[in-house]
């Protein structure tokens, strides 16, 4: 049997036919000016630019939300600082009033030693006829004599009357001071409760705004992510809302009377059943307040020292950044200079090469038959 009589390989023939079809399709794509794309894909670049603008807009919205949150926190901190300073001034005024009213020099134990009128208040040589200091040798008292009986009786009555009046006045003044102290304490308690409510309201408003901003940001990101990430974000939002609901309807914010001494919170008491505080309780409160002031002062000093360290570090970083920018500018200028020299050198070489091609190489220009041999295949 001769080679021409061999059977045709169907698999090889199918492969050849497939390659021919692919070549025809490739020629249609390449030689068709309406389908062929030369240069960059403007539509793809526009889509990329639009996506980038959308991403930058979302980032800007997120940064604006955080900036608004920072401004709100600064305002709340400033308000708290002013209220703290006002509380300190009120406490100092109350302390000065207490010293002025309760710590007079006459009430001191050693006042009798420092009294400038001690000689005027001292007993005379003879107080009365019954003065035991009047002995026989003094010749100031004789048996049967009572010359100042009426004056002495009258003086005793006036003295008793003055003592009773003075005791009544002192008792009335003490009652008035106690009543004023109770009134000031009640006003202070009401003011502290109002401040706590305002702070809780401001904190709740901040938390609500932050949650809204986070919700919008997560919603914008969920449109570009897969279904699995979207479900995860939704689950996270549900958990956050559940936690917020637990805080809002919990025993702390709703002030559950089952866990407090009063319906208004554990720090409140029922006024019509309260008999007042003992001196030991007041002293304990003042001691705790003093410890709180010392702790607050220590925290403020620590914060100032940390701020000073951060400011120092920031200045050092800024200085280092400025030096790096200067170094980069010098390197950039040097590179630009080298690039200009290299471009000039390449331009000269290209000009010489172009002249060589025009004068030495391209001496025989091609004819139309030379160009007709192209575009026969797509390869």
C-alpha positions as CSV (number, residue, x, y, z in Angstrom):
1,X,0.0,0.0,0.0
2,X,1.3,3.5,-0.9
3,X,1.4,6.4,1.5
4,X,-1.2,8.3,-0.5
5,X,-3.6,5.5,0.2
6,X,-3.4,5.9,4.0
7,X,-6.7,6.7,5.8
8,X,-7.3,10.3,6.9
9,X,-6.7,11.1,10.6
10,X,-10.0,12.7,11.6
11,X,-8.6,14.1,14.9
12,X,-5.7,15.8,13.1
13,X,-8.1,17.1,10.4
14,X,-10.4,18.5,13.1
15,X,-7.5,20.3,14.8
16,X,-6.4,21.8,11.5
17,X,-9.9,23.0,10.8
18,X,-10.2,24.5,14.3
19,X,-7.0,26.4,13.9
20,X,-8.1,27.8,10.5
21,X,-11.4,29.0,12.1
22,X,-9.5,30.7,14.9
23,X,-7.2,32.4,12.4
24,X,-10.2,33.7,10.5
25,X,-11.8,35.0,13.7
26,X,-8.5,36.6,14.7
27,X,-8.2,38.3,11.3
28,X,-11.7,39.7,11.6
29,X,-10.9,41.2,15.0
30,X,-7.6,42.7,14.0
31,X,-8.3,43.9,10.5
32,X,-11.8,45.4,11.5
33,X,-11.1,49.1,12.5
34,X,-14.5,49.3,14.3
35,X,-13.7,46.5,16.7
36,X,-9.9,46.9,17.1
37,X,-8.9,49.0,20.1
38,X,-5.7,51.0,19.9
39,X,-4.3,52.7,23.0
40,X,-5.9,52.6,26.5
41,X,-9.5,51.7,27.4
42,X,-11.1,55.0,28.2
43,X,-14.3,53.5,29.4
44,X,-12.5,51.3,31.9
45,X,-10.5,54.3,33.1
46,X,-13.7,56.3,33.6
47,X,-15.2,53.5,35.6
48,X,-12.0,53.3,37.7
49,X,-12.1,57.1,38.2
50,X,-15.8,57.0,39.2
51,X,-15.1,54.1,41.7
52,X,-12.2,56.1,43.1
53,X,-14.3,59.2,43.6
54,X,-17.1,57.1,45.3
55,X,-14.5,55.6,47.6
56,X,-13.0,59.0,48.5
57,X,-16.5,60.4,49.2
58,X,-17.2,57.6,51.6
59,X,-13.8,58.1,53.3
60,X,-14.6,61.8,53.6
61,X,-18.0,61.1,55.1
62,X,-16.4,58.7,57.6
63,X,-13.7,61.3,58.5
64,X,-16.3,64.0,58.9
65,X,-18.3,61.8,61.3
66,X,-15.2,61.1,63.4
67,X,-14.3,64.9,63.3
68,X,-17.8,65.8,64.5
69,X,-17.5,63.2,67.2
70,X,-14.2,64.6,68.4
71,X,-15.6,68.2,68.5
72,X,-18.6,66.9,70.5
73,X,-16.3,65.1,73.0
74,X,-14.1,68.3,73.3
75,X,-17.2,70.3,74.2
76,X,-18.4,67.8,76.7
77,X,-14.9,67.7,78.3
78,X,-14.8,71.5,78.5
79,X,-18.3,71.5,80.1
80,X,-17.2,69.0,82.7
81,X,-14.0,71.0,83.4
82,X,-16.1,74.2,84.0
83,X,-18.5,72.3,86.3
84,X,-15.6,70.9,88.2
85,X,-14.0,74.3,88.7
86,X,-17.4,75.7,89.8
87,X,-17.7,72.8,92.4
88,X,-14.2,73.5,93.7
89,X,-15.1,77.2,94.1
90,X,-18.3,76.4,95.9
91,X,-16.5,74.0,98.2
92,X,-13.9,76.6,99.1
93,X,-16.6,79.2,99.8
94,X,-18.4,76.7,102.0
95,X,-15.2,76.0,103.8
96,X,-14.5,79.7,104.4
97,X,-18.0,80.2,105.7
98,X,-17.6,77.3,108.1
99,X,-14.4,78.7,109.4
100,X,-15.9,82.1,109.8
101,X,-19.0,80.8,111.7
102,X,-17.7,77.8,113.6
103,X,-14.0,78.6,114.2
104,X,-13.9,81.9,115.9
105,X,-10.9,82.9,118.1
106,X,-13.2,83.1,121.2
107,X,-14.0,79.4,120.9
108,X,-10.5,78.2,121.1
109,X,-9.2,76.4,124.1
110,X,-6.2,78.7,124.7
111,X,-8.2,81.9,124.2
112,X,-8.0,82.7,127.9
113,X,-4.2,83.0,127.6
114,X,-4.3,85.2,124.5
115,X,-7.3,87.4,125.4
116,X,-6.3,91.1,125.3
117,X,-9.1,91.9,127.7
118,X,-8.1,89.3,130.3
119,X,-7.4,91.9,133.0
120,X,-10.7,93.6,132.4
121,X,-12.5,90.3,132.7
122,X,-10.5,89.2,135.8
123,X,-12.1,89.1,139.2
124,X,-11.7,92.2,141.4
125,X,-10.2,92.1,144.8
126,X,-13.7,91.7,146.4
127,X,-16.6,90.3,144.5
128,X,-19.2,90.2,147.2
129,X,-19.6,90.0,150.9
130,X,-19.3,86.2,150.8
131,X,-16.0,86.3,148.9
132,X,-13.7,83.8,150.7
133,X,-10.7,86.0,149.9
134,X,-11.9,88.7,152.3
135,X,-10.2,87.5,155.5
136,X,-10.2,89.0,158.9
137,X,-6.9,90.7,158.4
138,X,-8.1,92.5,155.2
139,X,-10.7,94.6,157.2
140,X,-13.1,94.4,154.2
141,X,-15.9,92.5,155.8
142,X,-17.4,92.5,159.3
143,X,-20.0,90.4,160.9
144,X,-23.5,91.5,160.4
145,X,-22.8,93.7,157.3
146,X,-24.5,93.2,153.9
147,X,-24.3,96.6,152.3
148,X,-24.9,95.5,148.6
149,X,-27.8,93.1,149.2
150,X,-30.3,94.9,146.9
151,X,-27.8,95.7,144.2
152,X,-26.5,92.2,144.3
153,X,-30.0,90.7,144.0
154,X,-30.8,93.0,141.1
155,X,-27.5,92.3,139.4
156,X,-28.1,88.5,139.7
157,X,-31.6,88.9,138.2
158,X,-30.3,90.9,135.2
159,X,-27.4,88.5,134.7
160,X,-29.8,85.5,134.8
161,X,-32.1,87.3,132.3
162,X,-29.1,88.0,130.0
163,X,-28.0,84.5,130.2
164,X,-31.4,83.1,129.2
165,X,-31.7,85.6,126.4
166,X,-28.3,84.7,125.1
167,X,-29.0,81.0,125.3
168,X,-32.2,81.5,123.3
169,X,-30.4,83.5,120.7
170,X,-27.7,81.0,120.4
171,X,-30.2,78.1,120.1
172,X,-32.2,80.0,117.4
173,X,-29.0,80.8,115.4
174,X,-27.9,77.2,115.6
175,X,-31.3,76.0,114.3
176,X,-31.1,78.6,111.5
177,X,-27.6,77.4,110.5
178,X,-28.7,73.8,110.6
179,X,-31.7,74.6,108.4
180,X,-29.6,76.5,105.9
181,X,-27.0,73.7,105.8
182,X,-29.8,71.2,105.1
183,X,-31.2,73.4,102.4
184,X,-27.8,73.9,100.7
185,X,-27.2,70.1,100.9
186,X,-30.5,69.4,99.3
187,X,-29.9,71.9,96.5
188,X,-26.4,70.4,95.9
189,X,-27.9,66.9,95.6
190,X,-30.5,68.2,93.1
191,X,-27.8,69.9,91.1
192,X,-25.7,66.8,91.0
193,X,-28.7,64.7,89.9
194,X,-29.4,67.2,87.1
195,X,-25.8,67.1,85.9
196,X,-25.8,63.3,85.9
197,X,-29.0,63.3,83.7
198,X,-27.5,65.9,81.3
199,X,-24.3,63.9,81.0
200,X,-26.2,60.7,80.4
201,X,-28.3,62.4,77.8
202,X,-25.2,63.8,76.0
203,X,-23.5,60.5,76.1
204,X,-26.5,58.8,74.6
205,X,-26.7,61.4,71.8
206,X,-23.0,60.8,71.0
207,X,-23.5,57.1,71.0
208,X,-26.5,57.4,68.7
209,X,-24.7,59.6,66.2
210,X,-21.7,57.3,66.2
211,X,-23.9,54.3,65.6
212,X,-25.7,56.1,62.7
213,X,-22.4,57.0,61.1
214,X,-21.1,53.5,61.5
215,X,-24.3,52.0,60.1
216,X,-24.1,54.2,56.9
217,X,-20.4,53.4,56.4
218,X,-21.1,49.7,56.8
219,X,-24.0,49.9,54.4
220,X,-21.9,51.6,51.7
221,X,-19.2,48.9,52.1
222,X,-21.7,46.1,52.0
223,X,-22.7,47.0,48.5
224,X,-19.2,46.2,47.2
225,X,-18.6,43.1,49.1
226,X,-19.7,39.5,48.8
227,X,-22.9,38.0,50.3
228,X,-20.9,36.4,53.1
229,X,-19.4,39.7,54.3
230,X,-22.8,41.5,54.0
231,X,-24.4,38.8,56.3
232,X,-21.5,39.2,58.8
233,X,-22.0,43.0,58.9
234,X,-25.7,42.6,59.4
235,X,-25.1,40.2,62.3
236,X,-22.6,42.7,63.8
237,X,-25.2,45.5,63.5
238,X,-27.8,43.3,65.2
239,X,-25.4,42.6,68.0
240,X,-24.7,46.3,68.5
241,X,-28.3,47.2,68.6
242,X,-29.0,44.4,71.1
243,X,-26.2,45.7,73.3
244,X,-27.5,49.2,73.1
245,X,-31.0,48.0,73.9
246,X,-29.7,46.1,76.9
247,X,-27.9,49.2,78.2
248,X,-31.0,51.4,77.6
249,X,-33.6,49.1,79.2
250,X,-31.2,47.7,81.8
251,X,-31.4,48.4,85.6
252,X,-28.7,51.1,85.5
253,X,-30.5,53.6,83.2
254,X,-34.1,52.7,84.0
255,X,-33.3,53.0,87.7
256,X,-35.1,49.9,88.8
257,X,-36.5,50.4,92.3
258,X,-35.8,46.7,93.1
259,X,-32.1,47.3,93.1
260,X,-32.0,50.8,94.6
261,X,-32.8,52.5,97.9
262,X,-35.1,55.0,96.1
263,X,-37.0,55.2,92.8
264,X,-34.6,57.8,91.6
265,X,-31.4,55.8,92.0
266,X,-29.2,54.2,94.6
267,X,-27.6,57.6,95.6
268,X,-31.0,59.1,96.5
269,X,-33.0,58.8,99.7
270,X,-36.7,59.4,100.6
271,X,-36.7,62.9,102.1
272,X,-39.8,62.5,104.3
273,X,-38.3,59.4,106.0
274,X,-34.7,60.6,106.3
275,X,-33.6,62.0,109.6
276,X,-30.4,63.6,108.5
277,X,-26.7,62.5,108.5
278,X,-24.5,62.1,111.5
279,X,-21.2,64.0,112.0
280,X,-19.3,60.8,111.3
281,X,-21.1,60.3,107.9
282,X,-20.4,64.0,107.0
283,X,-16.7,63.5,107.9
284,X,-16.5,60.3,105.9
285,X,-18.1,62.1,102.9
286,X,-15.6,65.0,103.2
287,X,-12.7,62.5,103.5
288,X,-13.8,60.7,100.3
289,X,-14.3,64.0,98.5
290,X,-10.7,65.0,99.5
291,X,-9.4,61.7,98.2
292,X,-11.3,62.2,94.9
293,X,-9.9,65.7,94.5
294,X,-6.3,64.4,95.1
295,X,-6.9,61.6,92.6
296,X,-8.3,64.0,90.1
297,X,-5.3,66.3,90.5
298,X,-3.0,63.4,90.1
299,X,-4.7,62.4,86.9
300,X,-4.6,65.9,85.5
301,X,-0.8,66.1,86.3
302,X,-0.3,62.8,84.5
303,X,-2.3,64.0,81.5
304,X,-0.3,67.2,81.4
305,X,3.0,65.3,81.4
306,X,1.7,62.9,78.7
307,X,0.6,65.9,76.6
308,X,4.0,67.5,77.0
309,X,5.8,64.2,75.9
310,X,3.4,63.9,72.9
311,X,4.1,67.5,71.9
312,X,7.8,67.0,72.2
313,X,7.6,63.8,70.1
314,X,5.4,65.6,67.6
315,X,8.0,68.4,67.2
316,X,10.8,65.9,66.8
317,X,8.8,64.0,64.2
318,X,8.0,67.3,62.4
319,X,11.7,68.3,62.4
320,X,12.7,64.8,61.1
321,X,10.0,65.0,58.4
322,X,11.2,68.4,57.4
323,X,14.8,67.2,57.2
324,X,13.7,64.2,55.1
325,X,11.7,66.5,52.8
326,X,14.7,68.7,52.3
327,X,16.9,65.6,51.5
328,X,14.3,64.3,49.1
329,X,14.1,67.7,47.4
330,X,17.9,67.7,47.0
331,X,17.9,64.2,45.6
332,X,15.0,65.0,43.3
333,X,16.8,68.1,41.9
334,X,19.9,66.0,41.4
335,X,17.9,63.3,39.6
336,X,16.2,65.9,37.5
337,X,19.6,67.3,36.6
338,X,21.0,63.9,35.7
339,X,17.8,63.1,33.7
340,X,18.1,66.4,31.7
341,X,21.8,65.6,30.9
342,X,20.9,62.0,30.0
343,X,18.0,63.3,27.8
344,X,20.3,65.7,26.1
345,X,22.8,63.0,25.5
346,X,20.1,60.6,24.1
347,X,18.7,63.4,21.9
348,X,22.1,63.9,20.4
349,X,22.6,60.2,19.9
350,X,19.1,59.9,18.3
351,X,19.8,62.9,16.1
352,X,23.0,61.3,14.9
353,X,21.3,58.0,14.4
354,X,18.5,59.6,12.5
355,X,21.0,61.4,10.2
356,X,22.8,58.1,9.7
357,X,19.6,56.3,8.7
358,X,18.5,59.1,6.3
359,X,21.9,59.4,4.7
360,X,23.4,55.9,4.8
361,X,20.6,53.3,5.4
362,X,17.4,54.6,3.8
363,X,18.8,55.2,0.4
364,X,16.4,52.9,-1.4
365,X,12.7,53.8,-0.5
366,X,10.2,50.9,-0.7
367,X,7.6,50.8,-3.4
368,X,3.8,50.0,-3.2
369,X,4.5,46.3,-3.9
370,X,6.5,46.2,-0.7
371,X,3.5,47.2,1.4
372,X,1.0,44.9,-0.3
373,X,2.7,41.8,1.0
374,X,1.5,42.6,4.6
375,X,-1.8,41.8,6.4
376,X,-2.1,38.5,4.8
377,X,-2.3,36.7,8.1
378,X,-2.9,37.8,11.7
379,X,0.5,36.6,12.9
